[in-house]
Amino acid sequence: MFEKSLEKIAEQILSLDEASLAGLWDNYKEKMENFNTSREWEKSVIIFFIINAVRVKNKIFNEQVVQSSPGATSNPKKSPGDVPYLKRVK
């Protein structure tokens, strides 16, 4: 039951447009950074990470499509402005 609920949520998220979500990113980042103990703050954190998840999923997807296309180079050059939005923290 729980897994089915998560799959349904994932299906809804996959239907969201990244360009539309990008316009909300700053808003939810600001809300998330202004911690308080409200349910609204908790929802803001979840929404912020959903937006980031869609962005990362699309980036990985696009990279894989480019790499698997005929004539793709094995070591694509990244532009100086191509900085990831997420950092791994240990």
Residue frames relative to the residue before (quaternion, step in Angstrom):
aa qw qx qy qz dx dy dz
M 1.0000 0.0000 0.0000 0.0000 0.00 0.00 0.00
F 0.6764 0.4918 -0.2846 0.4686 3.57 0.88 -1.00
E 0.6548 0.5147 -0.3042 0.4623 3.55 0.98 -0.89
K 0.6311 0.5268 -0.3275 0.4658 3.59 1.00 -0.78
S 0.6322 0.5294 -0.3294 0.4600 3.59 1.00 -0.78
L 0.6649 0.4964 -0.2979 0.4721 3.58 0.95 -0.89
E 0.6390 0.5192 -0.3274 0.4635 3.59 1.01 -0.77
K 0.6371 0.5194 -0.3226 0.4694 3.57 1.05 -0.75
I 0.6373 0.5123 -0.3190 0.4791 3.58 1.00 -0.83
A 0.6476 0.5193 -0.3165 0.4591 3.60 0.93 -0.91
E 0.6364 0.5295 -0.3263 0.4562 3.59 0.98 -0.82
Q 0.6556 0.5001 -0.3055 0.4762 3.58 1.00 -0.82
I 0.6490 0.5162 -0.3135 0.4626 3.58 0.98 -0.84
L 0.6415 0.5364 -0.3259 0.4411 3.59 0.99 -0.80
S 0.6587 0.5068 -0.3164 0.4573 3.58 1.14 -0.46
L 0.5435 0.6242 -0.3992 0.3944 3.60 1.26 -0.15
D 0.4186 -0.7037 0.5271 0.2273 3.55 -1.12 0.77
E 0.4707 -0.7028 0.4577 0.2739 3.58 -0.72 1.08
A 0.6326 0.5428 -0.3423 0.4335 3.60 0.96 -0.80
S 0.6605 0.4874 -0.3064 0.4819 3.59 0.98 -0.77
L 0.6533 0.5154 -0.3096 0.4601 3.56 1.01 -0.80
A 0.6053 0.5876 -0.3543 0.4035 3.58 1.04 -0.78
G 0.6388 0.5362 -0.3203 0.4492 3.56 1.09 -0.67
L 0.6837 0.4721 -0.2743 0.4842 3.58 1.22 -0.43
W 0.4685 0.7298 -0.4162 0.2734 3.56 1.26 -0.45
D 0.6865 0.4852 -0.2929 0.4556 3.61 0.77 -1.00
N 0.6326 0.5503 -0.3229 0.4390 3.56 0.98 -0.87
Y 0.7363 0.4114 -0.2390 0.4812 3.58 0.81 -0.98
K 0.5638 0.5646 -0.3863 0.4627 3.58 1.17 -0.46
E 0.6647 0.5008 -0.2958 0.4689 3.57 0.92 -0.92
K 0.6555 0.5052 -0.3140 0.4652 3.59 0.92 -0.88
M 0.6596 0.5126 -0.3086 0.4548 3.57 0.98 -0.85
E 0.6731 0.5107 -0.2950 0.4462 3.58 0.99 -0.82
N 0.6809 0.4390 -0.2793 0.5153 3.59 1.20 -0.45
F 0.1590 -0.8502 0.4973 0.0673 3.53 0.44 1.29
N 0.1835 0.7055 -0.6811 0.0681 3.45 -1.27 0.73
T 0.5922 -0.6286 0.3891 0.3204 3.57 -1.19 0.31
S 0.4392 0.7250 -0.4398 0.2967 3.59 1.21 0.31
R 0.6106 -0.5320 0.4484 0.3783 3.52 -1.33 0.37
E 0.5976 0.5729 -0.3527 0.4363 3.61 1.11 -0.66
W 0.6342 0.5131 -0.3318 0.4737 3.58 1.01 -0.79
E 0.6424 0.5290 -0.3194 0.4533 3.58 0.95 -0.89
K 0.6561 0.4961 -0.3067 0.4790 3.60 0.96 -0.84
S 0.6202 0.5498 -0.3392 0.4449 3.59 1.03 -0.76
V 0.6389 0.5176 -0.3227 0.4688 3.59 1.00 -0.81
I 0.6606 0.5035 -0.3057 0.4655 3.59 0.89 -0.92
I 0.6645 0.4995 -0.3039 0.4653 3.60 0.90 -0.91
F 0.6253 0.5400 -0.3373 0.4512 3.60 0.97 -0.83
F 0.7122 0.4441 -0.2621 0.4762 3.57 0.90 -0.89
I 0.5770 0.5440 -0.3831 0.4736 3.60 1.13 -0.45
I 0.6393 0.5152 -0.3248 0.4694 3.58 0.94 -0.88
N 0.6710 0.4853 -0.2997 0.4737 3.59 0.92 -0.89
A 0.6230 0.5450 -0.3416 0.4451 3.59 1.00 -0.75
V 0.6511 0.4999 -0.3158 0.4759 3.59 0.96 -0.84
R 0.6520 0.5197 -0.3162 0.4525 3.58 0.94 -0.84
V 0.6761 0.4821 -0.2891 0.4762 3.58 0.91 -0.94
K 0.6280 0.5334 -0.3339 0.4579 3.59 0.97 -0.83
N 0.6797 0.4841 -0.2928 0.4668 3.59 0.89 -0.89
K 0.6308 0.5277 -0.3348 0.4599 3.59 1.01 -0.76
I 0.6633 0.4866 -0.3019 0.4818 3.59 0.89 -0.92
F 0.6421 0.5333 -0.3172 0.4502 3.57 0.91 -0.93
N 0.6910 0.4828 -0.2809 0.4587 3.58 0.82 -1.00
E 0.6350 0.5207 -0.3314 0.4645 3.59 0.99 -0.78
Q 0.6690 0.4995 -0.3000 0.4614 3.58 0.93 -0.87
V 0.6306 0.5226 -0.3352 0.4657 3.60 1.01 -0.76
V 0.6579 0.5017 -0.3080 0.4696 3.58 0.93 -0.89
Q 0.6824 0.4940 -0.2948 0.4510 3.60 0.88 -0.89
S 0.7236 0.4364 -0.2559 0.4695 3.58 1.02 -0.69
S 0.5386 0.6196 -0.4129 0.3944 3.59 1.26 -0.11
P 0.5958 -0.5781 0.4113 0.3763 3.60 -1.10 0.64
G 0.8018 0.2670 -0.2123 0.4907 3.56 -0.98 0.87
A 0.4389 0.6912 -0.4696 0.3302 3.58 1.23 0.16
T 0.4045 -0.6917 0.5396 0.2582 3.55 -1.07 0.74
S 0.5250 -0.6569 0.4428 0.3110 3.56 -1.11 0.65
N 0.7728 0.2331 -0.1349 0.5747 3.58 1.20 -0.41
P 0.0999 -0.8331 0.5407 0.0602 3.60 0.31 1.18
K 0.4438 -0.6905 0.5101 0.2569 3.55 -1.02 0.85
K 0.2729 -0.7454 0.5857 0.1643 3.53 -1.00 0.86
S 0.4397 -0.6742 0.5223 0.2816 3.52 -1.05 0.73
P 0.6391 -0.5497 0.3640 0.3961 3.62 -1.13 0.53
G 0.6953 0.4731 -0.2781 0.4641 3.59 1.09 -0.62
D 0.5421 0.6274 -0.3916 0.3990 3.59 1.29 -0.05
V 0.1703 0.7962 -0.5484 0.1908 3.55 0.40 1.29
P 0.4312 -0.7026 0.4887 0.2857 3.61 -0.76 0.92
Y 0.4676 -0.6902 0.4860 0.2620 3.55 -1.12 0.70
L 0.7334 0.3573 -0.2080 0.5396 3.56 1.19 -0.46
K 0.1364 -0.7702 0.6176 0.0821 3.54 -1.10 0.71
R 0.4301 -0.6809 0.5299 0.2657 3.52 -1.09 0.74
V 0.0935 -0.7960 0.5980 0.0117 3.56 -0.78 1.06
K 0.2043 -0.7834 0.5772 0.1071 3.54 -0.86 0.97
